[in-house]
Amino acid sequence: MTTDQLHQPLTPSVPLAAHEHGWVVESAHHTSQGRLLYVRCTGCGVRRVDLQDQGDRPPSAISRPTRGLAALGQ
């Protein structure tokens, strides 16, 4: 991801409450607690951070979805 991509405003194609999020992993790294996943919804562009602990269980959200500063006009 380039700096230009980070500063582009998000333009949601679907309002936040109007759909079930479909998360894709943008970046990930391992920590002592498990694998940290930075994910983005393909429908509206919001992002959150998930943690997949050691094992085969699915990841769980450790942050709330956020649109980021670019979407707020800052």
C-alpha positions as CSV (number, residue, x, y, z in Angstrom):
1,M,0.0,0.0,0.0
2,T,1.4,3.4,-0.9
3,T,1.1,6.7,1.0
4,D,-1.3,8.0,-1.7
5,Q,-3.6,5.0,-1.1
6,L,-3.6,5.7,2.6
7,H,-4.7,9.3,2.1
8,Q,-7.6,8.7,-0.3
9,P,-11.0,9.4,1.2
10,L,-13.2,6.3,1.6
11,T,-16.4,6.4,-0.3
12,P,-18.7,3.7,1.0
13,S,-20.8,2.0,-1.6
14,V,-23.2,0.8,1.1
15,P,-24.2,2.6,4.3
16,L,-22.5,1.2,7.4
17,A,-25.7,-0.3,8.9
18,A,-27.2,-1.6,5.6
19,H,-25.0,-4.8,5.2
20,E,-23.1,-7.5,6.8
21,H,-19.4,-6.7,6.6
22,G,-17.2,-8.9,4.4
23,W,-13.7,-8.6,5.8
24,V,-10.4,-9.0,3.8
25,V,-7.0,-9.0,5.4
26,E,-4.8,-6.1,4.3
27,S,-1.9,-6.8,6.5
28,A,-0.9,-9.3,9.3
29,H,2.0,-10.1,11.7
30,H,2.6,-12.5,14.5
31,T,2.7,-11.4,18.2
32,S,3.1,-13.3,21.4
33,Q,-0.7,-13.4,21.7
34,G,-1.3,-14.7,18.2
35,R,-1.6,-13.3,14.7
36,L,-2.7,-9.7,14.4
37,L,-4.8,-9.0,11.3
38,Y,-5.6,-5.6,9.8
39,V,-8.8,-6.1,7.9
40,R,-11.1,-3.9,5.7
41,C,-14.7,-4.4,4.7
42,T,-15.1,-4.9,0.9
43,G,-18.6,-3.3,0.9
44,C,-18.0,0.0,2.8
45,G,-14.3,0.3,3.3
46,V,-14.3,0.5,7.1
47,R,-11.3,-1.1,8.9
48,R,-10.7,-2.9,12.1
49,V,-8.0,-5.0,13.9
50,D,-8.6,-8.7,14.6
51,L,-6.6,-11.2,16.6
52,Q,-6.3,-14.9,15.7
53,D,-5.0,-16.7,18.8
54,Q,-2.8,-19.7,18.6
55,G,-4.8,-22.5,17.1
56,D,-7.5,-23.1,14.5
57,R,-10.2,-20.8,15.9
58,P,-11.4,-17.9,13.7
59,P,-10.1,-14.4,14.5
60,S,-12.0,-12.1,16.9
61,A,-12.3,-8.3,16.6
62,I,-10.1,-6.4,19.1
63,S,-11.1,-3.0,17.8
64,R,-14.3,-1.3,16.6
65,P,-14.8,-0.7,12.9
66,T,-13.5,2.8,11.9
67,R,-13.6,4.8,8.7
68,G,-10.3,6.6,9.4
69,L,-9.3,10.2,9.4
70,A,-9.5,10.5,5.6
71,A,-13.2,9.8,5.6
72,L,-13.7,12.5,8.3
73,G,-12.1,15.2,6.1
74,Q,-9.0,15.5,8.2
